[in-house]
Amino acid sequence: MPAALKLMRLGLAVLLVLFGLCTIFASLVTVAEAWQEHAQAQWPEVTARVDRCGLQPTSTGRRQNYYIRCRLSYTVGGFEQNATNVYSASVPGPDVSQYPPNQIAPFEEWVTQHPEGTPILVRYNPAHHGKIVLSATDMPSGGPRTPNNLKLLEFFAGGFVVLLMIARITRPQSILQNKYSSRSVRP
């Protein structure tokens, strides 16, 4: 067997294993986050008010990113609760080369639309009143992750199936399965 063919089969086997493991991992994450989001959708709703909301810088090496951080106050059972854990995902700053351009604009607009005192509907965990999630998913890069997880799972599962079919088609045939063999083979 030529060395190039052996190398191709090894590469195919490595990709097949990699895509298989990624499919398993993506399915586990998707199920876990879907379950968590389903449970959070059952939490009671309450109207919170914005105490402070803004874009916070975070740096990863030479690149400057920003994320939305809001401190909210709300009342549950007559007791004032504070939650500082309402965040968005990060976005590159305006000075970073990016496509599409100006990805920070929706974040800035959302922060501008939510000044101090703005009411926001949230869901709170009845077991731990300090844990909340936003009811509306209008925060940029906020809200449920399950739809994006499903897209990632479809990519890895589809890639795994395609690689599996390629591996099946290109596998070496034994002499017993060779179509030129004079012996009949019955599986």
C-alpha positions as CSV (number, residue, x, y, z in Angstrom):
1,M,0.0,0.0,0.0
2,P,1.5,3.4,-0.9
3,A,2.6,5.7,1.9
4,A,0.4,8.5,0.7
5,L,-2.6,6.3,1.0
6,K,-1.7,5.2,4.5
7,L,-1.2,8.8,5.5
8,M,-4.6,9.7,4.0
9,R,-6.3,6.9,5.9
10,L,-4.6,7.9,9.1
11,G,-5.7,11.5,8.6
12,L,-9.2,10.4,7.9
13,A,-9.2,8.2,11.1
14,V,-8.0,11.1,13.2
15,L,-10.7,13.5,11.8
16,L,-13.3,10.8,12.3
17,V,-12.4,10.4,16.0
18,L,-12.1,14.2,16.5
19,F,-15.5,14.8,14.9
20,G,-17.0,11.9,16.9
21,L,-15.7,13.3,20.2
22,C,-16.9,16.8,19.3
23,T,-20.3,15.5,18.5
24,I,-20.5,13.7,21.9
25,F,-19.3,16.8,23.7
26,A,-21.7,19.2,21.8
27,S,-24.6,16.9,22.4
28,L,-23.9,16.8,26.2
29,V,-23.5,20.6,26.4
30,T,-26.7,21.1,24.3
31,V,-28.8,18.8,26.5
32,A,-27.4,20.4,29.7
33,E,-28.0,24.0,28.6
34,A,-31.4,23.2,27.1
35,W,-32.4,21.6,30.4
36,Q,-31.1,24.6,32.4
37,E,-32.9,27.1,30.1
38,H,-36.1,25.0,30.3
39,A,-35.9,25.1,34.1
40,Q,-35.2,28.9,34.1
41,A,-38.3,29.5,31.9
42,Q,-40.4,28.1,34.7
43,W,-39.1,30.6,37.3
44,P,-41.4,33.3,38.5
45,E,-41.2,36.7,36.9
46,V,-40.7,40.0,38.7
47,T,-40.0,43.5,37.5
48,A,-36.5,44.7,38.3
49,R,-35.0,48.2,38.0
50,V,-31.6,49.1,36.6
51,D,-29.3,50.4,39.3
52,R,-26.3,50.6,37.0
53,C,-25.6,49.4,33.5
54,G,-22.7,49.9,31.2
55,L,-20.1,48.4,28.9
56,Q,-17.2,46.9,30.8
57,P,-13.8,46.5,29.2
58,T,-12.0,43.2,29.3
59,S,-8.8,42.4,27.6
60,T,-7.5,39.2,26.0
61,G,-3.9,39.8,25.1
62,R,-3.6,42.8,22.8
63,R,-7.3,42.8,21.9
64,Q,-9.8,45.0,23.9
65,N,-13.3,43.5,24.3
66,Y,-16.4,44.8,26.0
67,Y,-19.4,43.2,27.6
68,I,-22.6,44.6,29.1
69,R,-22.8,44.4,32.9
70,C,-25.9,45.5,34.7
71,R,-26.7,45.7,38.4
72,L,-30.4,45.2,39.0
73,S,-32.6,45.6,42.1
74,Y,-36.0,43.8,42.6
75,T,-38.3,42.9,45.4
76,V,-39.3,39.3,46.3
77,G,-41.6,38.6,49.2
78,G,-41.1,42.2,50.6
79,F,-37.2,41.9,50.6
80,E,-35.0,43.9,48.3
81,Q,-32.7,41.7,46.3
82,N,-29.6,42.7,44.3
83,A,-28.2,40.8,41.4
84,T,-24.9,41.8,39.8
85,N,-24.8,38.8,37.5
86,V,-26.6,40.1,34.4
87,Y,-23.9,40.0,31.7
88,S,-23.7,39.7,27.9
89,A,-21.1,37.9,25.9
90,S,-18.1,40.0,24.9
91,V,-17.7,41.9,21.7
92,P,-14.6,43.5,20.1
93,G,-14.1,47.2,20.6
94,P,-14.5,49.8,17.8
95,D,-10.7,50.1,17.3
96,V,-10.3,46.4,16.5
97,S,-10.5,45.3,12.8
98,Q,-13.7,43.2,12.5
99,Y,-16.3,41.8,10.2
100,P,-19.1,42.8,10.2
101,P,-17.9,46.3,11.2
102,N,-19.0,48.1,14.4
103,Q,-20.2,45.0,16.3
104,I,-20.3,47.0,19.5
105,A,-23.1,49.4,18.2
106,P,-26.0,47.1,19.3
107,F,-24.4,46.8,22.8
108,E,-24.0,50.6,23.1
109,E,-27.6,51.1,21.9
110,W,-28.9,48.6,24.5
111,V,-27.0,50.2,27.3
112,T,-28.3,53.7,26.2
113,Q,-31.9,52.3,26.2
114,H,-31.5,51.0,29.8
115,P,-30.5,54.0,32.0
116,E,-30.8,53.9,35.8
117,G,-34.3,53.2,37.0
118,T,-35.4,51.4,33.8
119,P,-37.8,48.5,34.5
120,I,-36.7,45.1,33.2
121,L,-38.7,41.8,33.5
122,V,-36.5,39.1,35.0
123,R,-37.1,35.6,36.2
124,Y,-35.6,34.6,39.6
125,N,-34.7,31.3,41.1
126,P,-37.3,30.6,43.8
127,A,-34.7,28.6,45.8
128,H,-31.9,31.3,45.5
129,H,-33.5,34.7,45.0
130,G,-30.2,36.2,44.0
131,K,-30.0,34.2,40.8
132,I,-31.8,35.8,37.9
133,V,-32.1,35.6,34.1
134,L,-33.6,38.2,31.8
135,S,-37.1,37.3,30.6
136,A,-36.7,39.2,27.3
137,T,-33.9,38.2,25.2
138,D,-33.3,41.5,23.6
139,M,-29.8,42.0,25.1
140,P,-27.2,41.5,22.4
141,S,-25.4,38.2,22.7
142,G,-27.7,37.3,25.6
143,G,-30.6,34.9,26.0
144,P,-30.8,31.2,25.3
145,R,-27.8,29.4,23.9
146,T,-29.6,26.2,22.8
147,P,-30.3,27.4,19.2
148,N,-26.6,28.1,18.6
149,N,-25.6,24.8,20.4
150,L,-27.9,22.9,18.0
151,K,-26.3,24.5,15.0
152,L,-22.9,23.5,16.3
153,L,-24.1,19.9,17.0
154,E,-25.6,19.7,13.5
155,F,-22.2,20.7,12.1
156,F,-20.2,18.1,14.0
157,A,-22.8,15.3,13.6
158,G,-23.0,16.0,9.8
159,G,-19.2,16.1,9.5
160,F,-19.0,12.9,11.4
161,V,-21.5,11.1,9.2
162,V,-19.8,12.4,6.0
163,L,-16.4,11.3,7.3
164,L,-17.8,7.9,8.3
165,M,-19.2,7.4,4.8
166,I,-15.9,8.4,3.2
167,A,-14.1,5.9,5.5
168,R,-16.6,3.2,4.6
169,I,-16.1,3.8,0.9
170,T,-12.3,4.0,1.0
171,R,-11.7,1.1,3.3
172,P,-9.5,-1.7,2.0
173,Q,-11.2,-4.8,0.8
174,S,-10.0,-8.2,1.8
175,I,-9.4,-10.9,-0.7
176,L,-12.6,-12.6,0.4
177,Q,-14.6,-9.5,-0.6
178,N,-12.7,-8.8,-3.8
179,K,-15.1,-8.8,-6.7
180,Y,-12.4,-10.6,-8.8
181,S,-12.2,-13.5,-6.3
182,S,-13.2,-16.9,-7.7
183,R,-14.6,-18.0,-4.3
184,S,-18.1,-17.1,-3.4
185,V,-18.5,-15.5,0.0
186,R,-21.7,-15.7,2.0
187,P,-21.8,-13.5,5.1
